């Protein structure tokens, strides 16, 4: 089993964007393969502190 987690909203380098990140690359490469799945969480599923940090830092 392989699980890749990430938040493309937290990219902090000028050399990467939401479309050029490694996470986006993995999702695109596995897309269409019947043994893979991809979900996008629409809201924070972590602590209030983590959600606040994500929104404000």
C-alpha positions as a Markdown table, in Angstrom:
| # | Residue | x | y | z |
|---|---|---|---|---|
| 1 | Unk | 0.0 | 0.0 | 0.0 |
| 2 | Unk | 1.2 | 3.5 | -0.9 |
| 3 | Unk | -0.4 | 6.6 | 0.6 |
| 4 | Unk | 0.7 | 10.1 | -0.6 |
| 5 | Unk | -0.5 | 13.0 | 1.5 |
| 6 | Unk | 0.0 | 16.7 | 0.9 |
| 7 | Unk | -1.5 | 20.2 | 0.8 |
| 8 | Unk | -0.7 | 22.0 | -2.4 |
| 9 | Unk | -1.9 | 25.2 | -0.7 |
| 10 | Unk | 1.3 | 25.0 | 1.5 |
| 11 | Unk | 3.8 | 25.2 | -1.3 |
| 12 | Unk | 6.4 | 27.7 | -0.2 |
| 13 | Unk | 9.0 | 27.7 | -3.0 |
| 14 | Unk | 9.0 | 29.9 | -6.1 |
| 15 | Unk | 10.0 | 26.9 | -8.2 |
| 16 | Unk | 6.8 | 24.9 | -7.7 |
| 17 | Unk | 3.1 | 25.6 | -8.3 |
| 18 | Unk | -0.1 | 23.7 | -7.7 |
| 19 | Unk | 0.3 | 22.2 | -11.2 |
| 20 | Unk | 4.0 | 21.3 | -11.0 |
| 21 | Unk | 4.2 | 19.8 | -7.5 |
| 22 | Unk | 5.2 | 16.2 | -7.0 |
| 23 | Unk | 1.8 | 15.5 | -5.4 |
| 24 | Unk | 0.0 | 16.7 | -8.5 |
| 25 | Unk | 2.4 | 14.6 | -10.7 |
| 26 | Unk | 1.6 | 11.4 | -8.7 |
| 27 | Unk | -2.2 | 12.0 | -8.9 |
| 28 | Unk | -2.0 | 12.5 | -12.7 |
| 29 | Unk | 0.2 | 9.4 | -13.3 |
| 30 | Unk | -2.1 | 7.1 | -11.3 |
| 31 | Unk | -5.3 | 8.5 | -12.8 |
| 32 | Unk | -7.2 | 5.9 | -14.7 |
| 33 | Unk | -5.4 | 2.9 | -13.1 |
| 34 | Unk | -8.2 | 0.8 | -11.6 |
| 35 | Unk | -6.2 | 0.0 | -8.5 |
| 36 | Unk | -5.7 | 3.6 | -7.4 |
| 37 | Unk | -7.9 | 6.2 | -5.8 |
| 38 | Unk | -7.7 | 9.9 | -5.1 |
| 39 | Unk | -9.7 | 12.0 | -2.7 |
| 40 | Unk | -9.6 | 15.8 | -2.0 |
| 41 | Unk | -10.7 | 16.9 | 1.4 |
| 42 | Unk | -12.8 | 20.1 | 1.1 |
| 43 | Unk | -12.2 | 21.3 | 4.6 |
| 44 | Unk | -9.7 | 20.9 | 7.4 |
| 45 | Unk | -9.8 | 17.4 | 9.0 |
| 46 | Unk | -7.1 | 18.2 | 11.5 |
| 47 | Unk | -6.9 | 20.3 | 14.7 |
| 48 | Unk | -8.2 | 23.8 | 14.9 |
| 49 | Unk | -4.6 | 24.9 | 15.3 |
| 50 | Unk | -3.5 | 23.2 | 12.1 |
| 51 | Unk | -6.4 | 24.7 | 10.2 |
| 52 | Unk | -5.6 | 28.2 | 11.5 |
| 53 | Unk | -2.0 | 27.8 | 10.5 |
| 54 | Unk | -2.9 | 26.6 | 7.0 |
| 55 | Unk | -5.2 | 29.6 | 6.5 |
| 56 | Unk | -2.9 | 32.3 | 8.0 |
| 57 | Unk | 0.7 | 31.3 | 7.4 |
